Amino acid sequence: MCGIAGFWGGGDREALVAMTTALAHRGPDAEGFFLDDAVALGHRRLSVVDIAGGSQPMRDAARGLTLVYNGEIYNHAELRRELEKEGETFTSGHSDTETVLRAFACWGPGCFSRFNGMFALAVYDAPRRKLWLARDRFGEKPLFYARAPEGFAFASEIGALSLWPAFDHSADEGNIQRFFAWNYLPGTRSIYRHCASLAPASFLCLDLDSGEVEITPYWEYRLEPDESLTDKDAPELAEEVRRLLVQAVKRRLLADVPLGIFLSGGLDSGAVLAAAVQAADPAELETFTIGFTEKSFDESAKAARVARHLGVRNHCDTLSEAAVRASLGAVLSRMSEPFGDASLIPTFHLCAFARQRVTVALTGDGGDELLGGYDPLAAIAPARLYRKLVPGSLHRLLRAAAALVPAQDRNMSLEFRVKRLLRGLGWPETMQIPVWMSGLDPQEVAAFFERPLTAAELFADAESLWRRHPDATSLEQAFLFFACLYLSDDILVKSDRASMQVSLETRAVFLDNDLVDFCRRLPMRFKYRHGKRKWLLKKALEPWLPADILHQPKKGFGIPLNRWLRSLPAPEAPVPGLKPGVVAHCRNLHQQRKGDFRYFLWDMQAWAHLRAQLP
């Protein structure tokens, strides 16, 4: 895993070194630079594969190509064999970086759709005067870019990008409101007016002569269910799930450094470990777990049970409120962009704990999104009936009555679920799920900000996704939301930033190309059936995992946020456009349990710690 940065115009070597040095946590093992009269490229390396032969920037001098690359291509050995048949020659032993460079030389931007892995990269084609950027299918690896009259720049993190001398630090107030509504920044947005994230599954071409930028998608996640499949096919489909899981794990077990597996006690991490046991000697596997002192959040006993059942070593650390307090400022301030998912904190501690023993960790990220693991799926059909039968006036009364119930501290309490459900029911179906999950709903944004965005503006990304798939059912739209927005912009951002802060590489097994293609072609009844989530995955895992693990309620990887926020110091940082007194008012209601503002107050914590690091 690595960090990359570079620019065309608007800077010098000193600027490149500063930008690249800001990414040292992503790549503590080596650094490298390339500069010519047009382009500057910088690289920080975390050595994982072909430690001796993968140094960057990597050049093909004969063709005038220079590459900086962050990620892992799990099918690089197969691609290397294809390229050798095409006449390409290799100098490294097994460097996937060289495979990427040769693939671009041979196939051009068509190579990106052939990669099975995670990546963010830049290729400078000097003879053709072009700079290419590209990002993996779901955006596991980040890549930001900025434009200015002086030129163009890119980096793995906004913190590094903002050190480009021509970077414009002007805030985008609309996107700041979107952050407080979503708890993260959706789509390609950033808090800066002239800065954006390159969309997943796309590549960018900058023409150095004209300065024009063109962005092209090379893949799209679509649900294309094979409706010819019936329940009679279930045994064969379950066997195929097991085969694909083992194949995906085998691809991700290849590394020249120590490797482990995250184990939460839930279904997805259990599936990854169970597949790993089929692919490797259990005695050589290590798992890592974070527990909580608060029992309603703690699944460490279940994780230990899974590890014992499969015969592997489990290492567990317990996260306390004191540990959160001690690390809070450092973790949030290093994000380089506002991020309000509080599970970042236990994820960071898990990564730091694992990094004491390993450099790479396999994760279950993507299982919920691809196979249907989220609570809101169960509310879609009842919500449609509710909107038909319950008039708006009665709905408002019900929501007001629910608001009188004091907020509970237990994980996913009934009170919390009911309030969340009622929160989204008053809005169009196209924005129902993001409002259910929001930090501030559109009414609260309207009340809290001087120049508030409309509901349609706040949740335009969700509505746009809905419109791009007009034939999808409401349930399918929910799957698309979780896979295309929530996974890419929340879950994978959390995993990347938490792991990279401690120089740990994480690998998402469920995002293997072959497994993704299988999942998106499954009819819905194999994923979500009569209120039962992940139906086929559970069937597939019956030979591998105990029944109580397979059929346990989903907890998620949360923290006791409601209670901890009552004792955390009040965040103090100006938010552009936020009305005076809003934070104090919400904190007062929250402390008295007269309102549940856990997400808004946590977003303020994230904003305040980050804002202190910004110019």
DRENDOSE-757080 format. One record per residue (C-alpha): residue in one letter; chain; x, y, z. Coordinates in nm, 3 decimals, always signed. Each point is the difference from the previous one (the first is absolute). Layout:
  code  unit       px       py       pz
     A     A        X        Y        Z
...
***
This chain:
  code  unit       px       py       pz
     M     A   +0.000   +0.000   +0.000
     C     A   +0.126   +0.344   -0.082
     G     A   -0.068   +0.370   -0.040
     I     A   +0.030   +0.193   -0.326
     A     A   +0.006   +0.369   -0.091
     G     A   +0.089   +0.219   -0.294
     F     A   -0.080   +0.302   -0.209
     W     A   +0.025   +0.174   -0.335
     G     A   +0.089   +0.367   +0.050
     G     A   -0.026   +0.213   +0.309
     G     A   +0.284   -0.154   +0.198
     D     A   +0.362   -0.110   +0.027
     R     A   +0.203   -0.282   +0.153
     E     A   -0.040   +0.145   +0.348
     A     A   -0.379   -0.010   -0.038
     L     A   +0.012   -0.360   -0.126
     V     A   +0.212   -0.109   +0.294
     A     A   -0.239   +0.170   +0.244
     M     A   -0.305   -0.165   -0.157
     T     A   +0.164   -0.341   -0.005
     T     A   +0.136   +0.029   +0.355
     A     A   -0.354   +0.071   +0.122
     L     A   -0.083   -0.356   -0.112
     A     A   +0.283   -0.166   +0.195
     H     A   -0.247   -0.192   +0.221
     R     A   -0.136   -0.170   -0.313
     G     A   +0.349   -0.108   -0.105
     P     A   +0.267   +0.006   +0.272
     D     A   +0.249   -0.228   -0.177
     A     A   +0.124   +0.209   -0.294
     E     A   -0.055   +0.314   -0.205
     G     A   +0.064   +0.091   -0.361
     F     A   -0.037   +0.299   -0.232
     F     A   -0.015   +0.074   -0.371
     L     A   +0.008   +0.347   -0.154
     D     A   +0.041   +0.126   -0.353
     D     A   -0.090   +0.329   -0.167
     A     A   -0.372   -0.083   +0.008
     V     A   -0.099   -0.240   +0.278
     A     A   +0.105   -0.082   +0.357
     L     A   -0.081   -0.338   +0.159
     G     A   +0.063   -0.112   +0.358
     H     A   -0.038   -0.336   +0.175
     R     A   +0.009   -0.141   +0.355
     R     A   +0.027   -0.378   +0.028
     L     A   -0.126   -0.259   +0.247
     S     A   +0.190   -0.306   -0.123
     V     A   -0.230   -0.304   -0.025
     V     A   +0.069   -0.180   -0.332
     D     A   +0.341   -0.039   -0.169
     I     A   +0.177   +0.217   +0.255
     A     A   +0.319   +0.016   -0.207
     G     A   -0.160   +0.053   -0.341
     G     A   -0.295   +0.233   +0.049
     S     A   +0.161   +0.341   +0.053
     Q     A   -0.186   +0.304   -0.136
     P     A   -0.039   +0.219   -0.195
     M     A   +0.047   -0.282   -0.251
     R     A   +0.101   +0.091   -0.355
     D     A   -0.015   -0.154   -0.344
     A     A   +0.267   +0.224   -0.151
     A     A   -0.036   -0.143   -0.349
     R     A   -0.366   +0.101   -0.016
     G     A   +0.027   +0.312   +0.214
     L     A   -0.243   -0.129   +0.265
     T     A   +0.029   +0.068   +0.374
     L     A   -0.230   -0.157   +0.261
     V     A   -0.084   +0.071   +0.363
     Y     A   -0.243   -0.250   +0.144
     N     A   -0.177   -0.082   +0.326
     G     A   -0.168   -0.336   +0.050
     E     A   +0.018   -0.371   -0.073
     I     A   -0.094   -0.180   -0.323
     Y     A   -0.089   -0.353   +0.107
     N     A   -0.003   -0.144   -0.353
     H     A   +0.334   +0.154   -0.096
     A     A   +0.164   -0.343   -0.055
     E     A   -0.266   -0.096   -0.255
     L     A   +0.029   +0.339   -0.169
     R     A   +0.376   -0.032   -0.010
     R     A   -0.031   -0.327   -0.190
     E     A   -0.239   +0.164   -0.249
     L     A   +0.237   +0.291   -0.047
     E     A   +0.298   -0.225   -0.056
     K     A   -0.196   -0.168   -0.281
     E     A   -0.053   +0.351   -0.143
     G     A   +0.376   +0.046   -0.006
     E     A   +0.048   +0.200   +0.321
     T     A   +0.315   -0.071   +0.202
     F     A   +0.032   +0.034   +0.377
     T     A   +0.301   +0.084   +0.214
     S     A   -0.153   -0.056   +0.349
     G     A   -0.069   -0.333   +0.165
     H     A   -0.371   +0.044   +0.079
     S     A   -0.071   +0.372   +0.031
     D     A   -0.364   +0.086   -0.066
     T     A   +0.116   +0.358   -0.057
     E     A   +0.196   -0.108   -0.305
     T     A   -0.302   -0.198   -0.119
     V     A   -0.211   +0.316   +0.021
     L     A   +0.260   +0.198   -0.196
     R     A   +0.035   -0.264   -0.272
     A     A   -0.378   -0.043   -0.018
     F     A   -0.048   +0.370   -0.064
     A     A   +0.278   -0.003   -0.258
     C     A   -0.164   -0.290   -0.182
     W     A   -0.374   +0.064   +0.044
     G     A   -0.023   +0.370   +0.089
     P     A   -0.292   +0.102   +0.226
     G     A   -0.172   -0.324   -0.101
     C     A   +0.221   -0.170   +0.259
     F     A   -0.195   +0.144   +0.293
     S     A   -0.302   -0.222   -0.056
     R     A   +0.230   -0.306   +0.001
     F     A   +0.135   +0.068   +0.350
     N     A   -0.142   -0.207   +0.285
     G     A   +0.105   +0.194   +0.305
     M     A   +0.014   +0.340   +0.163
     F     A   +0.192   +0.288   -0.150
     A     A   +0.046   +0.371   -0.049
     L     A   +0.264   +0.095   -0.251
     A     A   +0.149   +0.262   -0.227
     V     A   +0.177   -0.066   -0.331
     Y     A   +0.192   +0.276   -0.173
     D     A   +0.027   -0.056   -0.375
     A     A   +0.268   +0.249   -0.099
     P     A   +0.003   -0.058   -0.379
     R     A   -0.377   +0.050   -0.023
     R     A   -0.002   +0.282   +0.256
     K     A   -0.270   -0.160   +0.215
     L     A   -0.043   -0.075   +0.368
     W     A   -0.236   -0.285   +0.092
     L     A   -0.160   -0.066   +0.339
     A     A   -0.209   -0.308   +0.082
     R     A   -0.179   -0.155   +0.295
     D     A   -0.128   -0.350   +0.082
     R     A   -0.359   -0.118   -0.042
     F     A   -0.136   +0.089   +0.344
     G     A   +0.255   +0.262   +0.102
     E     A   +0.191   -0.202   +0.259
     K     A   +0.299   +0.225   -0.061
     P     A   -0.053   +0.380   +0.009
     L     A   +0.102   +0.251   -0.263
     F     A   -0.073   +0.373   +0.010
     Y     A   +0.075   +0.269   -0.255
     A     A   -0.014   +0.379   -0.020
     R     A   +0.003   +0.252   -0.281
     A     A   +0.122   +0.359   -0.002
     P     A   +0.100   +0.252   -0.267
     E     A   +0.360   -0.100   +0.069
     G     A   -0.053   -0.370   -0.069
     F     A   -0.126   -0.331   +0.137
     A     A   +0.095   -0.214   +0.301
     F     A   -0.093   -0.332   +0.158
     A     A   +0.070   -0.196   +0.319
     S     A   -0.117   -0.295   +0.206
     E     A   -0.130   +0.234   +0.271
     I     A   -0.130   +0.356   +0.004
     G     A   +0.248   +0.090   +0.273
     A     A   +0.286   -0.064   -0.242
     L     A   -0.183   +0.156   -0.294
     S     A   -0.062   +0.320   +0.198
     L     A   +0.380   +0.053   +0.020
     W     A   +0.011   +0.063   -0.375
     P     A   +0.081   +0.375   -0.018
     A     A   -0.286   +0.069   -0.244
     F     A   -0.264   -0.181   +0.209
     D     A   -0.313   +0.208   +0.064
     H     A   -0.113   -0.032   +0.364
     S     A   -0.338   +0.165   -0.060
     A     A   -0.272   -0.198   +0.178
     D     A   -0.303   -0.147   -0.175
     E     A   -0.280   +0.077   +0.246
     G     A   -0.245   -0.226   -0.177
     N     A   +0.227   -0.300   +0.037
     I     A   +0.057   +0.083   +0.366
     Q     A   -0.376   -0.024   +0.049
     R     A   +0.001   -0.330   -0.188
     F     A   +0.264   -0.129   +0.238
     F     A   -0.220   +0.073   +0.301
     A     A   -0.297   -0.163   -0.174
     W     A   +0.180   -0.316   -0.119
     N     A   +0.271   -0.027   +0.272
     Y     A   +0.246   -0.027   -0.290
     L     A   +0.046   +0.165   -0.339
     P     A   -0.195   -0.184   -0.271
     G     A   +0.119   -0.060   -0.353
     T     A   +0.295   +0.201   -0.127
     R     A   -0.055   +0.297   +0.229
     S     A   +0.244   +0.174   +0.235
     I     A   -0.027   +0.297   +0.234
     Y     A   +0.210   +0.208   -0.243
     R     A   -0.148   +0.166   -0.307
     H     A   +0.263   -0.109   -0.250
     C     A   +0.091   -0.339   +0.140
     A     A   -0.170   -0.335   -0.068
     S     A   +0.042   -0.371   +0.043
     L     A   +0.043   -0.202   -0.319
     A     A   -0.307   -0.222   -0.028
     P     A   +0.053   -0.373   +0.053
     A     A   +0.023   -0.213   -0.315
     S     A   +0.112   +0.296   -0.211
     F     A   +0.312   +0.150   -0.151
     L     A   +0.098   +0.359   -0.065
     C     A   +0.209   +0.128   -0.289
     L     A   +0.170   +0.340   +0.019
     D     A   +0.123   +0.136   -0.332
     L     A   +0.312   +0.201   +0.085
     D     A   -0.020   +0.209   -0.316
     S     A   -0.359   +0.117   +0.032
     G     A   -0.048   -0.041   +0.377
     E     A   -0.326   -0.183   -0.067
     V     A   -0.113   -0.275   +0.237
     E     A   -0.217   -0.292   -0.108
     I     A   -0.141   -0.257   +0.245
     T     A   -0.120   -0.337   -0.131
     P     A   -0.166   -0.286   +0.191
     Y     A   +0.140   -0.343   -0.084
     W     A   -0.246   -0.211   +0.208
     E     A   -0.332   +0.038   +0.179
     Y     A   -0.155   -0.201   +0.280
     R     A   -0.337   -0.119   -0.130
     L     A   -0.247   -0.258   +0.127
     E     A   -0.066   -0.246   -0.282
     P     A   -0.179   -0.291   +0.171
     D     A   -0.022   -0.333   -0.177
     E     A   -0.369   -0.075   +0.055
     S     A   +0.036   -0.350   -0.146
     L     A   +0.150   -0.107   +0.333
     T     A   -0.242   -0.181   +0.235
     D     A   +0.017   -0.142   +0.351
     K     A   +0.109   -0.330   -0.153
     D     A   +0.325   +0.174   -0.090
     A     A   +0.067   +0.106   +0.361
     P     A   +0.243   -0.285   +0.085
     E     A   +0.210   +0.070   -0.310
     L     A   -0.011   +0.374   +0.063
     A     A   +0.111   -0.052   +0.361
     E     A   +0.291   -0.210   -0.123
     E     A   +0.092   +0.274   -0.244
     V     A   +0.000   +0.257   +0.282
     R     A   +0.243   -0.220   +0.193
     R     A   +0.222   -0.045   -0.307
     L     A   +0.009   +0.372   -0.077
     L     A   +0.074   +0.089   +0.361
     V     A   +0.292   -0.239   +0.014
     Q     A   +0.128   +0.128   -0.334
     A     A   -0.027   +0.364   +0.113
     V     A   +0.178   -0.077   +0.327
     K     A   +0.280   -0.190   -0.174
     R     A   +0.062   +0.302   -0.222
     R     A   +0.023   +0.223   +0.305
     L     A   +0.223   -0.226   +0.208
     L     A   +0.295   +0.066   -0.230
     A     A   +0.246   +0.238   +0.168
     D     A   +0.369   +0.021   +0.086
     V     A   -0.079   +0.130   +0.350
     P     A   -0.199   -0.134   +0.302
     L     A   -0.375   -0.019   -0.059
     G     A   -0.308   -0.034   +0.225
     I     A   -0.380   +0.010   -0.006
     F     A   -0.246   +0.231   +0.177
     L     A   -0.258   -0.198   +0.196
     S     A   -0.301   +0.184   +0.146
     G     A   -0.220   -0.294   +0.093
     G     A   -0.240   +0.086   -0.281
     L     A   -0.088   -0.191   -0.313
     D     A   +0.225   +0.167   -0.259
     S     A   +0.328   -0.020   +0.191
     G     A   -0.090   -0.356   +0.100
     A     A   -0.050   -0.084   -0.368
     V     A   +0.342   +0.144   -0.086
     L     A   +0.171   -0.198   +0.274
     A     A   -0.185   -0.321   -0.087
     A     A   +0.107   +0.037   -0.364
     A     A   +0.358   +0.071   +0.110
     V     A   +0.003   -0.326   +0.196
     Q     A   -0.083   -0.180   -0.326
     A     A   +0.280   +0.183   -0.179
     A     A   +0.281   -0.014   +0.258
     D     A   +0.124   -0.182   +0.307
     P     A   -0.213   +0.122   +0.297
     A     A   +0.309   -0.011   +0.222
     E     A   +0.156   +0.272   -0.216
     L     A   -0.300   +0.237   +0.021
     E     A   -0.047   +0.275   +0.258
     T     A   -0.318   +0.198   +0.066
     F     A   -0.051   +0.334   +0.174
     T     A   -0.302   +0.119   +0.196
     I     A   -0.105   +0.315   +0.187
     G     A   -0.234   -0.042   +0.296
     F     A   -0.192   +0.258   +0.203
     T     A   -0.052   +0.039   +0.372
     E     A   -0.368   +0.076   -0.077
     K     A   -0.158   -0.343   -0.046
     S     A   -0.271   +0.099   -0.250
     F     A   +0.277   +0.102   -0.243
     D     A   +0.241   -0.285   +0.072
     E     A   +0.032   -0.299   -0.232
     S     A   +0.348   -0.113   +0.104
     A     A   -0.129   -0.322   +0.157
     K     A   -0.165   -0.095   -0.330
     A     A   +0.319   +0.079   -0.188
     A     A   +0.199   -0.220   +0.236
     R     A   -0.255   -0.279   -0.049
     V     A   +0.035   +0.019   -0.380
     A     A   +0.380   -0.006   +0.028
     R     A   -0.009   -0.306   +0.228
     H     A   -0.249   -0.175   -0.227
     L     A   +0.232   +0.051   -0.300
     G     A   +0.323   -0.070   +0.190
     V     A   +0.177   +0.335   -0.036
     R     A   +0.167   +0.240   +0.241
     N     A   -0.209   +0.300   +0.102
     H     A   +0.144   +0.317   +0.152
     C     A   -0.246   +0.229   +0.179
     D     A   +0.032   +0.350   +0.141
     T     A   -0.273   +0.183   +0.194
     L     A   -0.088   +0.358   -0.085
     S     A   -0.091   +0.224   +0.292
     E     A   -0.131   +0.355   +0.017
     A     A   +0.338   +0.110   +0.136
     A     A   +0.176   -0.141   -0.308
     V     A   -0.245   +0.182   -0.227
     R     A   +0.062   +0.327   +0.181
     A     A   +0.375   -0.044   -0.025
     S     A   -0.002   -0.063   -0.376
     L     A   -0.299   +0.204   -0.116
     G     A   +0.177   +0.319   -0.100
     A     A   +0.284   -0.171   -0.181
     V     A   -0.228   -0.233   -0.197
     L     A   -0.250   +0.264   -0.111
     S     A   +0.256   +0.269   -0.078
     R     A   +0.192   -0.232   -0.234
     M     A   -0.302   -0.072   -0.222
     S     A   +0.073   +0.302   -0.228
     E     A   -0.373   +0.015   -0.085
     P     A   -0.309   +0.006   +0.226
     F     A   -0.125   -0.349   +0.079
     G     A   -0.276   -0.073   +0.249
     D     A   -0.027   -0.380   +0.022
     A     A   +0.088   -0.061   +0.365
     S     A   +0.099   -0.360   -0.070
     L     A   +0.320   +0.156   -0.134
     I     A   +0.123   -0.002   +0.362
     P     A   -0.024   -0.375   +0.071
     T     A   +0.119   -0.068   -0.355
     F     A   +0.310   +0.210   +0.066
     H     A   +0.069   -0.181   +0.328
     L     A   -0.048   -0.337   -0.170
     C     A   +0.246   +0.100   -0.273
     A     A   +0.255   +0.129   +0.253
     F     A   -0.037   -0.321   +0.204
     A     A   +0.047   -0.222   -0.307
     R     A   +0.296   +0.207   -0.126
     Q     A   +0.201   -0.111   +0.302
     R     A   +0.024   -0.344   -0.163
     V     A   -0.092   +0.027   -0.372
     T     A   +0.027   +0.237   -0.297
     V     A   -0.306   -0.126   -0.193
     A     A   -0.350   -0.090   +0.125
     L     A   -0.296   -0.156   -0.181
     T     A   -0.343   +0.151   +0.068
     G     A   -0.368   -0.080   -0.058
     D     A   -0.078   +0.341   -0.150
     G     A   -0.260   -0.020   -0.277
     G     A   -0.192   -0.304   +0.123
     D     A   -0.290   +0.203   +0.139
     E     A   -0.029   +0.214   -0.312
     L     A   +0.018   -0.279   -0.257
     L     A   -0.206   -0.263   +0.181
     G     A   -0.250   +0.203   +0.202
     G     A   +0.104   +0.043   +0.362
     Y     A   -0.150   +0.333   +0.102
     D     A   -0.302   +0.067   +0.225
     P     A   -0.172   +0.253   -0.232
     L     A   -0.068   -0.276   -0.253
     A     A   -0.265   -0.138   +0.234
     A     A   -0.178   +0.336   +0.014
     I     A   -0.045   +0.059   -0.373
     A     A   -0.326   -0.194   -0.055
     P     A   -0.165   +0.114   +0.327
     A     A   +0.103   +0.358   -0.076
     R     A   -0.181   -0.007   -0.332
     L     A   -0.319   -0.122   +0.171
     Y     A   +0.042   +0.257   +0.278
     R     A   +0.015   +0.288   -0.249
     K     A   -0.320   -0.121   -0.162
     L     A   -0.198   -0.036   +0.323
     V     A   +0.135   +0.267   +0.235
     P     A   -0.075   +0.366   -0.080
     G     A   +0.276   +0.257   +0.044
     S     A   -0.165   +0.161   +0.303
     L     A   -0.010   -0.331   +0.187
     H     A   +0.358   -0.077   -0.098
     R     A   +0.115   +0.330   +0.148
     L     A   -0.184   -0.078   +0.324
     L     A   +0.158   -0.343   +0.020
     R     A   +0.345   +0.142   -0.054
     A     A   -0.058   +0.269   +0.263
     A     A   -0.120   -0.264   +0.247
     A     A   +0.303   -0.220   -0.067
     A     A   +0.229   +0.296   +0.060
     L     A   -0.128   +0.019   +0.359
     V     A   +0.143   -0.343   +0.079
     P     A   +0.342   +0.044   +0.167
     A     A   +0.296   -0.114   -0.208
     Q     A   +0.142   -0.338   +0.100
     D     A   +0.368   -0.094   +0.012
     R     A   -0.028   -0.365   -0.103
     N     A   +0.126   -0.103   -0.343
     M     A   -0.282   +0.020   -0.259
     S     A   -0.270   +0.043   +0.265
     L     A   -0.369   -0.023   -0.097
     E     A   -0.042   +0.371   +0.077
     F     A   +0.283   +0.085   -0.240
     R     A   -0.138   -0.222   -0.277
     V     A   -0.353   +0.144   +0.026
     K     A   +0.122   +0.359   -0.009
     R     A   +0.222   -0.071   -0.297
     L     A   -0.285   -0.170   -0.187
     L     A   -0.238   +0.290   +0.058
     R     A   +0.274   +0.244   -0.101
     G     A   +0.009   -0.123   -0.359
     L     A   -0.369   -0.075   -0.054
     G     A   -0.093   +0.359   -0.069
     W     A   +0.225   +0.028   -0.305
     P     A   -0.017   -0.130   -0.359
     E     A   +0.110   -0.358   -0.049
     T     A   +0.298   +0.118   -0.204
     M     A   +0.159   +0.154   +0.310
     Q     A   -0.157   -0.216   +0.269
     I     A   +0.305   -0.215   +0.086
     P     A   +0.254   +0.285   +0.015
     V     A   -0.239   +0.195   +0.225
     W     A   -0.041   -0.307   +0.223
     M     A   +0.378   -0.004   +0.036
     S     A   +0.055   +0.376   +0.006
     G     A   +0.174   +0.214   +0.257
     L     A   -0.241   +0.286   -0.063
     D     A   -0.320   -0.039   -0.198
     P     A   -0.105   +0.275   -0.245
     Q     A   -0.221   +0.173   +0.258
     E     A   +0.289   +0.019   +0.246
     V     A   +0.236   +0.130   -0.268
     A     A   -0.260   +0.269   -0.082
     A     A   -0.020   +0.096   +0.367
     F     A   +0.375   -0.007   +0.071
     F     A   +0.153   +0.176   -0.302
     E     A   -0.032   +0.358   -0.124
     R     A   -0.023   -0.096   -0.369
     P     A   -0.124   -0.358   +0.009
     L     A   -0.008   -0.234   -0.296
     T     A   -0.332   -0.156   -0.091
     A     A   -0.065   -0.368   +0.066
     A     A   +0.048   -0.072   -0.371
     E     A   +0.334   +0.179   +0.002
     L     A   +0.119   -0.174   +0.316
     F     A   -0.075   -0.347   -0.132
     A     A   +0.055   +0.060   -0.371
     D     A   +0.255   -0.282   -0.017
     A     A   -0.256   -0.254   +0.122
     E     A   -0.271   +0.127   -0.236
     S     A   +0.243   -0.001   -0.292
     L     A   +0.090   -0.362   +0.068
     W     A   -0.371   -0.087   +0.013
     R     A   -0.059   +0.168   -0.339
     R     A   +0.291   -0.187   -0.161
     H     A   -0.178   -0.329   +0.073
     P     A   -0.365   +0.077   -0.082
     D     A   -0.099   -0.368   -0.037
     A     A   +0.132   -0.106   +0.340
     T     A   -0.246   -0.092   +0.276
     S     A   +0.005   +0.186   +0.332
     L     A   +0.196   -0.285   +0.157
     E     A   +0.249   +0.001   -0.285
     Q     A   +0.035   +0.376   +0.035
     A     A   +0.093   -0.053   +0.364
     F     A   +0.271   -0.247   -0.101
     L     A   +0.132   +0.251   -0.254
     F     A   +0.009   +0.274   +0.263
     F     A   +0.200   -0.211   +0.242
     A     A   +0.243   -0.128   -0.264
     C     A   +0.053   +0.318   -0.203
     L     A   -0.015   +0.270   +0.268
     Y     A   +0.020   -0.132   +0.355
     L     A   +0.270   -0.260   -0.073
     S     A   +0.218   +0.226   -0.214
     D     A   -0.037   +0.325   +0.193
     D     A   -0.028   -0.123   +0.359
     I     A   +0.109   -0.359   +0.064
     L     A   +0.304   -0.004   -0.228
     V     A   +0.107   +0.351   +0.099
     K     A   -0.009   -0.107   +0.364
     S     A   +0.203   -0.315   -0.068
     D     A   +0.259   +0.180   -0.211
     R     A   +0.058   +0.296   +0.230
     A     A   +0.001   -0.203   +0.323
     S     A   +0.242   -0.260   -0.136
     M     A   +0.228   +0.245   -0.176
     Q     A   +0.043   +0.210   +0.312
     V     A   +0.196   -0.295   +0.140
     S     A   +0.150   -0.119   -0.332
     L     A   -0.214   -0.313   -0.020
     E     A   -0.130   -0.135   -0.331
     T     A   -0.357   -0.134   +0.009
     R     A   -0.146   -0.225   -0.273
     A     A   -0.376   -0.035   -0.054
     V     A   -0.075   -0.360   -0.094
     F     A   -0.363   +0.054   -0.107
     L     A   +0.106   +0.259   -0.259
     D     A   +0.178   -0.255   -0.216
     N     A   -0.116   +0.052   -0.359
     D     A   -0.128   -0.355   -0.044
     L     A   -0.190   -0.001   +0.328
     V     A   -0.155   +0.341   -0.075
     D     A   -0.116   -0.115   -0.344
     F     A   -0.156   -0.311   +0.156
     C     A   -0.183   +0.205   +0.264
     R     A   -0.139   +0.258   -0.239
     R     A   -0.149   -0.276   -0.219
     L     A   -0.177   -0.168   +0.291
     P     A   -0.378   +0.054   +0.013
     M     A   -0.107   +0.194   +0.309
     R     A   -0.167   -0.300   +0.164
     F     A   +0.342   -0.160   +0.044
     K     A   +0.127   +0.305   +0.187
     Y     A   -0.304   +0.129   +0.187
     R     A   -0.283   -0.248   +0.058
     H     A   -0.310   +0.055   +0.216
     G     A   +0.187   +0.237   +0.228
     K     A   +0.307   -0.224   +0.022
     R     A   +0.319   +0.172   -0.110
     K     A   +0.296   -0.168   -0.174
     W     A   -0.207   -0.312   -0.056
     L     A   +0.234   -0.170   -0.246
     L     A   +0.317   +0.098   +0.185
     K     A   -0.134   -0.164   +0.316
     K     A   -0.088   -0.313   -0.196
     A     A   +0.348   -0.006   -0.147
     L     A   +0.167   +0.032   +0.340
     E     A   -0.200   -0.274   +0.174
     P     A   +0.281   -0.257   -0.049
     W     A   +0.258   +0.245   +0.136
     L     A   -0.149   +0.200   +0.292
     P     A   -0.214   -0.076   +0.308
     A     A   -0.375   +0.064   -0.036
     D     A   -0.010   +0.262   +0.278
     I     A   +0.261   +0.207   -0.184
     L     A   -0.186   -0.031   -0.330
     H     A   -0.335   +0.112   +0.136
     Q     A   +0.094   +0.261   +0.263
     P     A   -0.146   +0.353   -0.024
     K     A   +0.223   +0.255   -0.172
     K     A   +0.171   +0.244   +0.237
     G     A   +0.229   +0.199   -0.223
     F     A   +0.335   +0.139   +0.108
     G     A   -0.121   +0.288   +0.214
     I     A   +0.104   +0.171   +0.321
     P     A   -0.208   +0.122   +0.298
     L     A   -0.021   +0.338   -0.169
     N     A   -0.311   +0.127   +0.174
     R     A   +0.148   -0.037   +0.348
     W     A   +0.356   +0.098   -0.084
     L     A   -0.112   +0.327   -0.161
     R     A   -0.148   +0.116   +0.331
     S     A   +0.346   +0.010   +0.154
     L     A   +0.207   +0.115   -0.297
     P     A   +0.095   +0.370   -0.001
     A     A   -0.223   +0.217   -0.216
     P     A   +0.154   +0.043   -0.346
     E     A   +0.095   +0.355   -0.086
     A     A   +0.058   +0.086   -0.364
     P     A   -0.176   +0.238   -0.238
     V     A   -0.208   -0.169   -0.269
     P     A   -0.070   +0.218   -0.305
     G     A   -0.369   +0.089   -0.005
     L     A   -0.093   -0.170   +0.330
     K     A   -0.221   +0.220   +0.218
     P     A   +0.143   +0.115   +0.335
     G     A   -0.101   -0.205   +0.302
     V     A   -0.103   -0.313   -0.190
     V     A   +0.273   -0.225   +0.139
     A     A   -0.059   +0.108   +0.360
     H     A   -0.376   -0.047   -0.039
     C     A   +0.037   -0.350   -0.142
     R     A   +0.256   -0.100   +0.260
     N     A   -0.231   +0.121   +0.278
     L     A   -0.295   -0.203   -0.133
     H     A   +0.222   -0.302   -0.052
     Q     A   +0.140   +0.009   +0.355
     Q     A   -0.353   +0.019   +0.141
     R     A   -0.111   -0.290   -0.226
     K     A   -0.264   +0.230   -0.150
     G     A   +0.144   -0.040   -0.346
     D     A   +0.228   -0.242   -0.182
     F     A   +0.267   +0.205   -0.173
     R     A   +0.273   -0.261   +0.020
     Y     A   +0.089   +0.020   -0.370
     F     A   -0.001   +0.379   -0.021
     L     A   +0.211   +0.037   +0.315
     W     A   +0.242   -0.266   -0.119
     D     A   +0.022   +0.172   -0.340
     M     A   +0.087   +0.317   +0.191
     Q     A   +0.277   -0.189   +0.182
     A     A   +0.136   -0.115   -0.337
     W     A   -0.031   +0.350   -0.147
     A     A   +0.162   +0.173   +0.298
     H     A   +0.303   -0.229   +0.017
     L     A   +0.052   +0.016   -0.374
     R     A   -0.060   +0.376   -0.023
     A     A   +0.282   +0.061   +0.246
     Q     A   +0.243   -0.154   -0.251
     L     A   -0.121   +0.195   -0.305
     P     A   +0.145   +0.332   -0.125
***
